[in-house]
Every structure is written in C-alpha cells, then in structure tokens.
Amino acid sequence: MKFGLLGAGWFGREAHMRNLLAIDAVEVTAVSSRSDESLAAARELAGDQLQTFHDWRDVLKIDSIDAVIVALTNNQHHEAASAAFQAGKHVLCEKPLGLTLAECDSIIAASEEAGKILQIGHEMRFQRLYIEMKQMIESGQIGDLQLMWCREFRGPMRPGWRSSEALTGGTILEKNCHHIDLFNWMIARKPKRVMAQGGTNVLTDREIIDNAQVLIEYEGGKRATLELCLFAPNGGECEIGACGDLGRIDTKNQALELVHLRFDSTHHSKTQIPDDDDAANFVDSSGRVDRGIGPQLVHFVDCVRDNKTPLNDGPSARDSVLVCLAAQESIKRGEAVYLEEWA
C-alpha cells in the first residue's frame, strides 16, 4: 500500500511517518511540506527515493498513491481531505475533522461519494489502557456508568500555529477533542447540553485560552467533566476516570495505571497496562508518550485492505467536534449551550 503524507512537519514525521514505515507492505511514496528542512528530514527517514513537494496538492496527483495522511494545520483539513477523496485516495485525517460542523459533514459526504475510507486521528481509542477501561465498563464491572472525568494539568502546547485561534479552531477543539471523543465512546449516549468556563489567565501572549472547566450532560442524566490547565509544566499526568453504581475506574495516562474499586466488596486492584513497542510511538514536546498512534495506523491499513468502517470514523469525530464547539461557545456566551441548536 502506497501512502502520501500531507504535512511532513515535526508531528507528521515523528508521529505518522515513523510508524507507517514500521508496517509491513506499506510504503511512504511522497510527502509535502512548505519547509525544505522538514522535507530533508523526511528523506532521511524514508530514503532518497521519497518524492517531496512544497504543495500538498502535488502529492494527490500521484496516481499510484492509495491513501494519504492529512497532518496539516487544522484549518486545512477540510480542503485537503476533500481534495484527496476527489483524487480517489483513502484518508486518515488528523483531528479535529473540521473547524465547523459543515466542514465535517462535507468531508463525510465526500468520503461516501468516493467510496473511500475516512478515519480520524483520535488515537486514544487505540491505547491499551483505554481499551481495557472500555471493556470493563461494557462488561458491567462498575455497574451502570453515571459519571466520567478528565483532569489534565500540563505545560503549554508547542509554540507556533497551535497558539492561533484561526488555525486551530480554539484550545478545546485542538487539545481536548481527544478526551471528548473518549467520553462519547465510553458513555455511548448522545450529548445534550454543555456548560463551560475558561480563559487566558497566564499565557497572555497567546490568542487561545489556557484553562477551562467543561461539563457535558448526556442522555439518561449521565455526565462528564473536563478540567484543563496549560500553564502547569510539572507533572503533566492525564487522569481519566469513570464511576457507576457498583464501582469506579481511575486511570493515569503516562503512568499506564488503572485502579478498579468495587463498592459492594473489598475488591481493589491496581494494574499496569503497557502498550506494545512504545519506542515506535510518538513523544510530544513535553516528553509525554502518545501510545495509540502506531496501532491506529495499523487499524487504518487494515480498514483500507478489508473495506471496514474504522473505529474512529467520520460520524464519531463529528460528535467530538460538536461538543468542543459547544464548550467554546458556552465560554463566550457565559451560559449553557443545548446541542440541538447545532446538530
């Protein structure tokens, strides 16, 4: 299977290209980047036979390419993914799927019209820690799931375009669409209402907010809360938990730790759940390991080969965008946002 990489910057190379090159019977044929330095670094990884372009549109002109990774800035996802489908390519588009619901709907429709696979880069679904958590919830080990939470206090994201409101679509859409996607996946109910507060309290040289608290209400009275701080450089652990009527689960992303407590017994377990082959995965700017990217790419290759719907497909990614946009709107309005306004 021949791949093109649209966006061979630091993330595109280190997160996607390294992992693609480790998959059997996969070849990275061409990449794009506006930076000569990035193109040179990509050739060092893939070899001198790699075709390099400054314009991502030139990659799509190569007929032999079967699939592309869209790893451009968020504001380019819609144009690039749509053009890739028009060129007859399968697409793995980095998150978020789009900056608006209209963009999401347009990309999904283009995928369906082309008859090609669309997968979105919500790689946390492929971390063994959260796969185990999902299976425990589904098997009833904490009873009827009622509440979920995510608490992430960490340092700032990489400087550059991620500090731009226009290029990212906002902090929650850029950063927390991963966590919202996990909430939606595990709670498995439609979100109904979002209430949020946030601001730019410390990182005042940036356009985007640096902290937020978000409350999401789902069908059936189930709720999830997100607490984010981007000016706490020490620690950086992401704590995600779930509580039902029979027990609770607490996880730590970097420690790979899962704690399970049953309320009706003395059961209390603490388990380490490592991922396979961590070295082939991606280490971000703060030294945190994102372990789901390699398995996500293997899943994408399998879905293309077998014509299967991806676990992280277009409609699920749209739901994540919906909640993120509603949270950002709630911060602006200072009031709750009902998702029926947006759906």
ChimeraX attribute file (.defattr): number of C-alpha atoms within 10 A of each C-alpha:
attribute: neighborCount
match mode: 1-to-1
recipient: residues
	/A:1	15
	/A:2	14
	/A:3	24
	/A:4	29
	/A:5	28
	/A:6	29
	/A:7	25
	/A:8	32
	/A:9	22
	/A:10	15
	/A:11	16
	/A:12	23
	/A:13	23
	/A:14	18
	/A:15	22
	/A:16	23
	/A:17	25
	/A:18	19
	/A:19	20
	/A:20	21
	/A:21	16
	/A:22	13
	/A:23	14
	/A:24	9
	/A:25	10
	/A:26	14
	/A:27	18
	/A:28	23
	/A:29	22
	/A:30	27
	/A:31	31
	/A:32	27
	/A:33	22
	/A:34	14
	/A:35	14
	/A:36	13
	/A:37	11
	/A:38	20
	/A:39	24
	/A:40	15
	/A:41	16
	/A:42	29
	/A:43	16
	/A:44	11
	/A:45	15
	/A:46	18
	/A:47	13
	/A:48	11
	/A:49	10
	/A:50	18
	/A:51	18
	/A:52	24
	/A:53	20
	/A:54	17
	/A:55	14
	/A:56	23
	/A:57	15
	/A:58	14
	/A:59	23
	/A:60	26
	/A:61	11
	/A:62	14
	/A:63	10
	/A:64	13
	/A:65	21
	/A:66	19
	/A:67	26
	/A:68	26
	/A:69	28
	/A:70	28
	/A:71	26
	/A:72	23
	/A:73	16
	/A:74	24
	/A:75	18
	/A:76	15
	/A:77	24
	/A:78	23
	/A:79	13
	/A:80	23
	/A:81	29
	/A:82	20
	/A:83	16
	/A:84	27
	/A:85	26
	/A:86	15
	/A:87	17
	/A:88	17
	/A:89	27
	/A:90	26
	/A:91	26
	/A:92	26
	/A:93	26
	/A:94	22
	/A:95	26
	/A:96	29
	/A:97	34
	/A:98	27
	/A:99	25
	/A:100	17
	/A:101	17
	/A:102	12
	/A:103	17
	/A:104	23
	/A:105	17
	/A:106	17
	/A:107	25
	/A:108	23
	/A:109	15
	/A:110	19
	/A:111	24
	/A:112	13
	/A:113	11
	/A:114	16
	/A:115	14
	/A:116	20
	/A:117	25
	/A:118	28
	/A:119	31
	/A:120	25
	/A:121	24
	/A:122	26
	/A:123	21
	/A:124	22
	/A:125	23
	/A:126	20
	/A:127	22
	/A:128	18
	/A:129	23
	/A:130	21
	/A:131	13
	/A:132	13
	/A:133	22
	/A:134	17
	/A:135	12
	/A:136	15
	/A:137	21
	/A:138	16
	/A:139	10
	/A:140	14
	/A:141	20
	/A:142	22
	/A:143	17
	/A:144	16
	/A:145	22
	/A:146	18
	/A:147	20
	/A:148	23
	/A:149	21
	/A:150	24
	/A:151	19
	/A:152	21
	/A:153	19
	/A:154	18
	/A:155	17
	/A:156	17
	/A:157	16
	/A:158	11
	/A:159	10
	/A:160	9
	/A:161	12
	/A:162	22
	/A:163	22
	/A:164	15
	/A:165	16
	/A:166	14
	/A:167	17
	/A:168	22
	/A:169	22
	/A:170	22
	/A:171	24
	/A:172	28
	/A:173	26
	/A:174	20
	/A:175	17
	/A:176	21
	/A:177	24
	/A:178	21
	/A:179	24
	/A:180	26
	/A:181	24
	/A:182	22
	/A:183	27
	/A:184	20
	/A:185	18
	/A:186	19
	/A:187	24
	/A:188	13
	/A:189	15
	/A:190	15
	/A:191	25
	/A:192	19
	/A:193	21
	/A:194	27
	/A:195	22
	/A:196	24
	/A:197	20
	/A:198	21
	/A:199	15
	/A:200	15
	/A:201	11
	/A:202	13
	/A:203	16
	/A:204	11
	/A:205	8
	/A:206	15
	/A:207	15
	/A:208	20
	/A:209	21
	/A:210	23
	/A:211	21
	/A:212	20
	/A:213	18
	/A:214	25
	/A:215	18
	/A:216	26
	/A:217	19
	/A:218	21
	/A:219	13
	/A:220	11
	/A:221	12
	/A:222	18
	/A:223	21
	/A:224	22
	/A:225	22
	/A:226	21
	/A:227	19
	/A:228	22
	/A:229	21
	/A:230	20
	/A:231	16
	/A:232	13
	/A:233	12
	/A:234	10
	/A:235	11
	/A:236	19
	/A:237	16
	/A:238	17
	/A:239	18
	/A:240	23
	/A:241	21
	/A:242	24
	/A:243	20
	/A:244	20
	/A:245	16
	/A:246	16
	/A:247	22
	/A:248	23
	/A:249	22
	/A:250	19
	/A:251	25
	/A:252	18
	/A:253	22
	/A:254	16
	/A:255	13
	/A:256	16
	/A:257	16
	/A:258	21
	/A:259	16
	/A:260	21
	/A:261	19
	/A:262	18
	/A:263	13
	/A:264	9
	/A:265	9
	/A:266	8
	/A:267	10
	/A:268	12
	/A:269	11
	/A:270	13
	/A:271	12
	/A:272	13
	/A:273	17
	/A:274	15
	/A:275	16
	/A:276	14
	/A:277	10
	/A:278	14
	/A:279	11
	/A:280	17
	/A:281	21
	/A:282	22
	/A:283	16
	/A:284	15
	/A:285	13
	/A:286	14
	/A:287	9
	/A:288	13
	/A:289	16
	/A:290	18
	/A:291	27
	/A:292	24
	/A:293	24
	/A:294	26
	/A:295	22
	/A:296	26
	/A:297	22
	/A:298	16
	/A:299	18
	/A:300	26
	/A:301	23
	/A:302	14
	/A:303	18
	/A:304	20
	/A:305	11
	/A:306	9
	/A:307	13
	/A:308	13
	/A:309	15
	/A:310	19
	/A:311	17
	/A:312	23
	/A:313	18
	/A:314	22
	/A:315	16
	/A:316	18
	/A:317	25
	/A:318	24
	/A:319	20
	/A:320	27
	/A:321	28
	/A:322	22
	/A:323	27
	/A:324	28
	/A:325	23
	/A:326	26
	/A:327	28
	/A:328	25
	/A:329	18
	/A:330	21
	/A:331	21
	/A:332	13
	/A:333	13
	/A:334	13
	/A:335	14
	/A:336	18
	/A:337	23
	/A:338	17
	/A:339	16
	/A:340	9
	/A:341	9
	/A:342	11
	/A:343	10
